[in-house]
Amino acid sequence: MASWRILQNDSTQQIILKRVQLCESFWCHFRGLMLIKHLPADNGLLFVTGRESKAQTTIHMFFMRFPIGVVWLDSERRVVDAQLAKPWRPAYAPCAPAQYFLEANVSILDRVKVGDVLRFDEPSNP
């Protein structure tokens, strides 16, 4: 069963994404957003790793049908990097070690900047 969260800027309380699916399992990490046709603007996928690392948070864009915005966060949920990722590119890595990374609609890059601290809250009405 999917575990959903609300992604919010910790300082401004602004809601960044209304529906973020936690991706913690091997299979969720393996599949990611590959082969999906559309991602709603207010949805995303939040990948959780066991520790900060560049290697464990590097992504590929094979089998993707559209560009996405990728946001990397350290263990304190501070944004360390954000990039536009284009389909069929071999690799995108964060400029600093990260423990979490978020794949979402490209528009997320307009709402998040390096240094922001984000919060993933459980929805009040599941």
N, C-alpha and C positions, 0 to 999 in steps of 0.2 A: 504494500500500500504506500502511496506517495505521501511524503511529509512536506507540507507547504508552509511557507513563511512569507511575511511582509518585509520587504527591504526598505530601510529607512535611514536617512542621514542622521547620525546621533546628535550633531550640533544644532541643526536647523529644524529637526523633526519632520522634514519633508519626506514624503513617501516617494521612493525611487521606483519601485516595482510593487504592484499589488499582489502578485502571485509568483513566488520563487520556489521551485521544487528543490529540496535538498538531494544531493547526489553523493551518496557515501559508499555505495557498494561497488564491487568490481564491475559488474554488468552495467550499472548506470554510467560509470566512468568510461567503459568501453564504447557504449552506444552514443552517449552525449546527445547532440542534436543531429547526428548524421541521418541523412535520408528523409528528414521531415520536410514538408513542403512550405510551411508557413509558421511563423512565431509571432503571436500577438504582441503588440507594443508594450503591454504591461505585464508580460510573463518573462521568466528567465529560469536558468538552471544554475544552481550554486553547488560547485564541486568542493568537497571537503577532503583534505588530506591529513595525514597524521602529524606532519611537522612542516616547518618552513623549508622550502626547496625551490630551486629554479627548474631542476629536471622533472620533478613530479608534477609541476604545474605548467609545463610546456604543452601546447596543444597543436594539433594538425587540423587542416581544413579539407582533407580528402572526403569525398562523398557529400559535401555540403552544396546546397542549391542556391544559397544567398549569403551575403556578407553579414557578420555579426559584430557587436561590440563586446570586447572582453575586458574585464576588470579584475585585477589581481589584488588580494589583500593579505597582509601579514597576520601573525597570530593574534594581534590586538585589533584586528578588523580594520586597520588603516590601509587605505588605497596606496599601493606602491607603484602601480602602472595601469594604464588603460590604452587599448589599441583597437583599431579597426582591423578585423581579420577577414580576408577575402577568400572565396571558395577556391579549392584545389591548390592551396599553398602548402608547402611541406611542414612548416613549423613557425609558431609564434611563442616566444619565451618572455617572461617578465624581466625587467631590468634589475630587479632585486628579488631575493627569495620571498616566496609567498606560501601561505598555508591554505588559502581559499582562492577560487577564481570563479567568476560569474560570466556566463554566456547569455547574451540577451540581444534584443533588437538594437541596431546601430544607434538609435536615439538615446540610449543610455549614456553614450559618450558626452552628450550635452548636459547631463544632469549630475555627473560624478567627475571629480577631479582628484589628482594625486594629493594625498594629505588628508582627504575626508575620512572620517571614521564612520563606518556603516554598522547597522544593527539588523539582525534577522529575528523578528518577533513572530511568535505564533499568532495566527489570526484570532481575533476576539470571537468571531462567529464561524466556527469550522464548517 
